[in-house]
Amino acid sequence: MEEPARVPSAKDDAGDSWQRLSAYAYLSAPERLEYLAVMRVFCGTLLADLAVPDVLTKLAASGGPGARLNAETLTGRMEQLVRWGNLLRGSRTVKASSITDYQRSRSRYQLSKLGERIQRNADEVLAGADAAREVSSELLALVDRGLRELAELVQQPGGAEPQDALERISTIFVQFTEFADSVRDFYAYLGQVLARYDLDGAEYQGFKELLLDYVEAITEDVAFRAPRIASALDRLWPLLPALLDRLDAHVRGLPGVPAGAAGQPETRVQRSRGREPADWEGLRDWFTDTEGRGSQVDQLRDATLSALQSLLANAKRMLRSASGEMSRRKDLLRLAKWFDEAAPDDAHDIAVAAFGLYGARHLGVPPDPDQVVPAYTSWWTGPVAEVPVALRERGSRAQRGRTSSVEDHSAQKRRLQQAARDQAAARRAAADELRSASGRFAQVRLTSAALSLLLELLATALGNAQLRRAAGLTAERKRDFTLDGARSEEAELGIRLTVRRVPGTRTALNSVDGELVLEDLELTVEGFARTMGEETNVSAS
């Protein structure tokens, strides 16, 4: 009878995590520079198992700390890397012409997958940990365009061709991953700079330009692209499961290695980005708040606001520098370095030069300048100096308290938005009133808002009109003319006014504000709606 598959327990997961974390141990060991040199030798090869003499030759050629290792010490280092999980023992058959060659070549090692990834990440950290990484904002435009093109292809009859869709999805996720990583790295650097309170004038100027120009450009670009990307994802989302199934049927990818006879667990396969629904959920959560916790775009906006507040706090600190309250961190670090490198006698001289303190004769704040105290006066009998509470309790003259926050204008914004909504509602009501009163203006009494909207449309229509006289008219009819193109419309309200000149016609407009009489003019108000770029009349006079 076949045994059921064994479900990994929490204890097994903890053991796997411990083994993986142990692979980082060589980065904090006392001999970490030697371990790094050995790991770099193995990372420079692909599917190669190396013996101790091979590694010694490569270390000697590269120089550095690893060049001083002998065969015995190097063997111990590599055995320790095997125990940590960074290296594996090689399985290649050894062919030696002598016993000496066999003893040198019998222990061969190769790089493990976990060790390769850890070493690669460590080299990336060492190469550019303190550098300010540029944000690849141009990739966001490519992601936007790629998602919209993919949505159009999927929505076509028959769907997208699987190979073309697979290439587009892989490109989109590579671009998005690079953009998201660059954003995280840049804002991590920004947070490191924000934590400093010792910026001088030149550093502050550069930091200000960085925030006001670069960060603002990034935030505006993301704010512009995020709604477009979210809209493309909404169009693509209902069709996504069927698309992923088609991709799986077209390209099976790397199959999982089944469990062995000895009860080894099945090997998991990490699929390419974009082939799993979880990848698309992560992409959507970056641009859309789907769970009520805020999207990454919202966090980006909040981080930018926090950076600007820190910039203002640094500006206030620099304005207070004239009173002697500016941070002296750099000067104190330089002074500490002098003390560390100086001999005991020189250290006393440096202390005298830096602080003006000799023997312990007078300590405290200066007394009243009008009161002369002889140098031989004892502390016990001398006058008492008034020490401020802040200096006595905290040893600092700096003012305490939080930096004032940016004024909140949300209530004012809500009032303005409500006023705009009320005004728009009043105009819509006036437009409905004009549509219903068209053709019978003499029998209705218009409101003030309806008359104002009608006069606004009438002024625009008369401004658009062209006067035309017919040829061959008699002298009595020379004053007759027609109005061509006397029309105006308000697209947001869905209303159109047409003015025609009809001699002898008298149009009277009654309202609460008075009466307006139009001679020889006939007014027609009609409504229309826009559907797929075309106009459709919904009402007429």
ZAMARGU-4260 file (C-alpha; in steps of 0.2 Angstrom, whole numbers, plus 5000, padded with zeros to 4 digits):
<rodrens>
0) 5000/5000/5000 | 5007/5017/4995 | 5011/5028/5010 | 5003/5046/5010 | 5014/5060/5007
5) 5022/5067/5022 | 5017/5085/5026 | 5031/5096/5033 | 5028/5102/5051 | 5032/5118/5059
10) 5047/5110/5067 | 5054/5105/5050 | 5051/5123/5043 | 5061/5130/5058 | 5075/5117/5055
15) 5076/5122/5036 | 5076/5141/5041 | 5090/5138/5054 | 5101/5129/5040 | 5098/5143/5028
20) 5102/5156/5041 | 5118/5147/5045 | 5124/5149/5028 | 5127/5168/5032 | 5139/5164/5046
25) 5155/5166/5036 | 5151/5184/5033 | 5152/5188/5052 | 5166/5176/5056 | 5183/5183/5061
30) 5191/5176/5045 | 5177/5183/5034 | 5189/5191/5022 | 5197/5174/5018 | 5180/5166/5017
35) 5174/5180/5005 | 5190/5176/4994 | 5186/5158/4993 | 5168/5160/4989 | 5172/5172/4975
40) 5183/5159/4967 | 5168/5147/4967 | 5156/5160/4961 | 5167/5163/4946 | 5164/5146/4939
45) 5148/5136/4933 | 5145/5118/4938 | 5164/5116/4942 | 5171/5106/4957 | 5187/5112/4963
50) 5201/5104/4973 | 5212/5113/4986 | 5226/5115/4974 | 5215/5123/4961 | 5208/5135/4974
55) 5225/5139/4980 | 5231/5144/4962 | 5216/5155/4959 | 5218/5164/4976 | 5237/5167/4973
60) 5233/5174/4956 | 5219/5186/4963 | 5230/5192/4978 | 5222/5199/4994 | 5219/5190/5010
65) 5216/5173/5003 | 5233/5173/4995 | 5241/5170/5012 | 5232/5153/5015 | 5241/5137/5014
70) 5234/5120/5009 | 5230/5115/5027 | 5221/5131/5032 | 5212/5132/5016 | 5205/5114/5018
75) 5199/5119/5036 | 5190/5134/5028 | 5182/5124/5015 | 5176/5111/5027 | 5168/5124/5038
80) 5159/5131/5022 | 5152/5113/5019 | 5145/5112/5037 | 5137/5129/5035 | 5129/5124/5018
85) 5138/5136/5006 | 5149/5122/4998 | 5145/5104/4993 | 5157/5090/4991 | 5161/5086/4973
90) 5156/5069/4965 | 5168/5068/4951 | 5179/5053/4949 | 5197/5057/4954 | 5211/5051/4941
95) 5228/5052/4949 | 5245/5046/4943 | 5252/5045/4961 | 5247/5043/4979 | 5252/5061/4982
100) 5241/5067/4968 | 5227/5057/4974 | 5228/5064/4992 | 5228/5082/4985 | 5213/5079/4973
105) 5202/5067/4983 | 5193/5082/4992 | 5184/5092/4979 | 5170/5105/4982 | 5157/5114/4972
110) 5146/5128/4975 | 5128/5126/4982 | 5113/5136/4976 | 5111/5144/4993 | 5129/5149/4994
115) 5129/5156/4977 | 5114/5167/4981 | 5121/5173/4997 | 5138/5177/4990 | 5130/5187/4975
120) 5120/5197/4987 | 5135/5201/4998 | 5145/5207/4983 | 5130/5218/4978 | 5130/5225/4996
125) 5148/5228/4997 | 5149/5236/4979 | 5135/5249/4982 | 5127/5249/4999 | 5131/5268/5002
130) 5128/5274/4985 | 5112/5283/4980 | 5104/5272/4967 | 5094/5281/4953 | 5075/5277/4951
135) 5072/5269/4934 | 5056/5279/4931 | 5057/5276/4913 | 5053/5257/4916 | 5036/5263/4923
140) 5031/5270/4907 | 5036/5253/4898 | 5026/5244/4911 | 5011/5255/4908 | 5012/5252/4889
145) 5015/5234/4890 | 5000/5231/4901 | 4989/5241/4890 | 4995/5232/4875 | 4993/5215/4883
150) 4975/5219/4889 | 4971/5224/4871 | 4978/5208/4864 | 4969/5197/4877 | 4952/5205/4874
155) 4953/5202/4855 | 4943/5187/4848 | 4953/5171/4850 | 4964/5179/4864 | 4983/5182/4863
160) 4995/5170/4855 | 5003/5161/4870 | 5021/5164/4865 | 5019/5182/4862 | 5009/5184/4878
165) 5023/5174/4888 | 5036/5186/4881 | 5026/5201/4885 | 5022/5195/4903 | 5041/5191/4906
170) 5046/5208/4900 | 5033/5217/4910 | 5038/5209/4927 | 5057/5211/4924 | 5054/5230/4921
175) 5042/5231/4936 | 5054/5222/4947 | 5069/5233/4942 | 5058/5249/4945 | 5052/5243/4962
180) 5069/5238/4968 | 5077/5255/4963 | 5063/5264/4972 | 5066/5254/4988 | 5085/5257/4987
185) 5083/5275/4984 | 5071/5279/4998 | 5082/5268/5010 | 5096/5280/5005 | 5085/5295/5008
190) 5080/5288/5025 | 5099/5287/5029 | 5102/5305/5025 | 5086/5311/5034 | 5093/5303/5050
195) 5108/5315/5050 | 5107/5331/5059 | 5124/5338/5055 | 5122/5344/5037 | 5132/5359/5032
200) 5127/5372/5020 | 5133/5363/5004 | 5126/5346/5009 | 5109/5355/5014 | 5109/5363/4997
205) 5112/5347/4988 | 5099/5338/4998 | 5086/5351/4995 | 5089/5350/4976 | 5088/5331/4978
210) 5071/5332/4986 | 5063/5347/4977 | 5068/5341/4960 | 5072/5322/4959 | 5059/5316/4972
215) 5046/5327/4966 | 5048/5321/4948 | 5048/5303/4954 | 5032/5306/4964 | 5023/5315/4949
220) 5028/5302/4937 | 5021/5288/4948 | 5005/5298/4952 | 5002/5300/4933 | 5006/5282/4928
225) 4998/5273/4943 | 4979/5276/4938 | 4983/5270/4920 | 4992/5254/4926 | 4977/5251/4938
230) 4965/5253/4924 | 4974/5241/4913 | 4975/5228/4927 | 4956/5230/4930 | 4953/5226/4911
235) 4965/5211/4912 | 4960/5204/4929 | 4944/5194/4924 | 4954/5186/4909 | 4969/5182/4919
240) 4966/5164/4925 | 4962/5159/4907 | 4977/5167/4901 | 4989/5159/4914 | 4981/5142/4910
245) 4985/5144/4891 | 5003/5149/4896 | 5004/5133/4906 | 4998/5122/4892 | 5009/5130/4880
250) 5025/5130/4890 | 5026/5117/4904 | 5042/5125/4911 | 5053/5116/4924 | 5044/5101/4932
255) 5046/5097/4950 | 5058/5083/4955 | 5048/5070/4963 | 5051/5063/4980 | 5064/5049/4981
260) 5062/5032/4988 | 5071/5037/5004 | 5057/5048/5009 | 5065/5064/5003 | 5053/5079/5000
265) 5048/5084/4983 | 5059/5098/4976 | 5050/5114/4974 | 5051/5124/4958 | 5052/5143/4958
270) 5043/5148/4943 | 5046/5164/4932 | 5039/5180/4937 | 5021/5182/4930 | 5017/5164/4929
275) 5008/5163/4946 | 4992/5173/4951 | 5002/5178/4967 | 5014/5188/4956 | 4999/5198/4948
280) 4992/5201/4965 | 5008/5209/4971 | 5009/5219/4955 | 4991/5225/4958 | 4993/5229/4976
285) 5008/5240/4972 | 4996/5252/4962 | 4979/5249/4970 | 4973/5248/4988 | 4964/5232/4987
290) 4964/5227/5006 | 4962/5245/5014 | 4980/5246/5020 | 4986/5258/5007 | 4995/5254/4991
295) 5014/5256/4988 | 5010/5272/4978 | 5001/5279/4994 | 5017/5275/5004 | 5028/5283/4992
300) 5018/5299/4993 | 5018/5298/5012 | 5037/5295/5012 | 5040/5310/5001 | 5029/5321/5013
305) 5040/5315/5028 | 5056/5319/5018 | 5050/5337/5015 | 5045/5339/5033 | 5063/5333/5038
310) 5070/5346/5026 | 5061/5360/5034 | 5067/5354/5051 | 5085/5354/5045 | 5082/5372/5038
315) 5075/5378/5055 | 5091/5370/5064 | 5102/5379/5052 | 5093/5396/5055 | 5096/5393/5074
320) 5115/5389/5071 | 5119/5408/5074 | 5115/5405/5092 | 5128/5392/5094 | 5115/5377/5093
325) 5121/5369/5077 | 5127/5351/5078 | 5145/5349/5079 | 5145/5330/5075 | 5159/5331/5062
330) 5170/5342/5073 | 5168/5330/5088 | 5172/5315/5077 | 5188/5323/5071 | 5192/5327/5089
335) 5189/5310/5095 | 5200/5303/5081 | 5214/5315/5087 | 5212/5309/5105 | 5212/5290/5099
340) 5229/5293/5090 | 5237/5304/5102 | 5249/5300/5116 | 5244/5303/5134 | 5253/5319/5136
345) 5247/5325/5119 | 5229/5321/5124 | 5230/5333/5138 | 5236/5347/5127 | 5222/5343/5114
350) 5210/5344/5128 | 5216/5361/5134 | 5216/5368/5116 | 5199/5361/5112 | 5189/5365/5128
355) 5200/5378/5137 | 5200/5367/5153 | 5216/5366/5164 | 5216/5359/5181 | 5200/5357/5191
360) 5199/5375/5198 | 5183/5382/5191 | 5169/5372/5184 | 5151/5378/5179 | 5144/5393/5171
365) 5151/5410/5172 | 5146/5420/5187 | 5139/5437/5187 | 5151/5448/5177 | 5148/5463/5188
370) 5154/5453/5203 | 5173/5451/5204 | 5178/5434/5213 | 5197/5432/5217 | 5205/5416/5210
375) 5209/5410/5228 | 5191/5410/5233 | 5185/5392/5238 | 5170/5384/5230 | 5163/5382/5247
380) 5162/5400/5251 | 5161/5408/5234 | 5145/5415/5226 | 5132/5403/5218 | 5129/5404/5200
385) 5112/5402/5193 | 5111/5387/5181 | 5096/5385/5170 | 5085/5370/5173 | 5087/5363/5156
390) 5106/5364/5157 | 5106/5357/5175 | 5095/5342/5171 | 5099/5338/5153 | 5116/5347/5150
395) 5109/5355/5135 | 5103/5373/5130 | 5093/5366/5115 | 5074/5369/5116 | 5063/5353/5119
400) 5047/5348/5110 | 5042/5341/5094 | 5043/5350/5077 | 5027/5358/5073 | 5018/5348/5060
405) 5012/5354/5043 | 4995/5363/5044 | 4980/5352/5039 | 4969/5359/5026 | 4958/5344/5024
410) 4943/5353/5031 | 4945/5368/5019 | 4947/5356/5005 | 4931/5347/5009 | 4922/5363/5010
415) 4928/5369/4993 | 4924/5352/4986 | 4906/5352/4993 | 4904/5370/4986 | 4910/5364/4969
420) 4898/5349/4970 | 4883/5361/4975 | 4887/5373/4960 | 4888/5358/4948 | 4871/5352/4954
425) 4863/5369/4953 | 4869/5370/4935 | 4862/5353/4931 | 4846/5358/4938 | 4846/5374/4928
430) 4849/5364/4912 | 4835/5352/4916 | 4824/5367/4918 | 4828/5374/4902 | 4826/5358/4892
435) 4808/5356/4899 | 4804/5375/4896 | 4810/5375/4878 | 4796/5380/4866 | 4785/5387/4879
440) 4796/5401/4887 | 4781/5413/4888 | 4771/5401/4899 | 4784/5397/4912 | 4794/5407/4925
445) 4812/5403/4925 | 4823/5403/4940 | 4838/5415/4942 | 4850/5400/4939 | 4841/5395/4923
450) 4841/5412/4916 | 4859/5415/4920 | 4863/5398/4911 | 4852/5403/4896 | 4860/5420/4894
455) 4877/5412/4895 | 4873/5400/4881 | 4865/5415/4871 | 4880/5425/4872 | 4891/5411/4866
460) 4879/5407/4852 | 4878/5425/4845 | 4897/5426/4846 | 4898/5410/4835 | 4885/5416/4823
465) 4889/5423/4805 | 4878/5437/4797 | 4873/5433/4779 | 4862/5444/4767 | 4853/5437/4752
470) 4857/5444/4735 | 4845/5454/4725 | 4835/5462/4739 | 4825/5477/4737 | 4829/5494/4746
475) 4815/5490/4759 | 4822/5473/4763 | 4841/5478/4763 | 4840/5476/4782 | 4835/5458/4782
480) 4848/5445/4786 | 4850/5427/4793 | 4861/5420/4806 | 4872/5405/4801 | 4880/5394/4815
485) 4871/5403/4830 | 4873/5388/4841 | 4882/5384/4858 | 4882/5369/4869 | 4888/5364/4886
490) 4895/5346/4885 | 4896/5343/4904 | 4877/5347/4906 | 4872/5339/4889 | 4863/5355/4883
495) 4863/5364/4866 | 4855/5381/4862 | 4851/5385/4844 | 4846/5403/4839 | 4837/5407/4823
500) 4832/5424/4816 | 4813/5424/4811 | 4807/5442/4807 | 4791/5446/4817 | 4795/5434/4831
505) 4795/5440/4849 | 4802/5428/4862 | 4799/5434/4880 | 4809/5426/4895 | 4801/5428/4912
510) 4811/5425/4928 | 4811/5430/4946 | 4824/5443/4941 | 4813/5452/4928 | 4808/5450/4910
515) 4819/5449/4894 | 4811/5451/4877 | 4821/5445/4861 | 4815/5453/4845 | 4815/5443/4829
520) 4824/5428/4838 | 4818/5411/4841 | 4827/5400/4854 | 4828/5381/4854 | 4835/5371/4869
525) 4838/5353/4866 | 4848/5340/4876 | 4861/5327/4870 | 4872/5313/4876 | 4889/5307/4870
530) 4890/5289/4867 | 4907/5281/4860 | 4912/5298/4853 | 4895/5302/4844 | 4881/5314/4849
535) 4864/5307/4852 | 4849/5319/4855 | 4839/5315/4870 | 4826/5329/4870 | 4821/5343/4859
540) 4810/5358/4859
</rodrens>
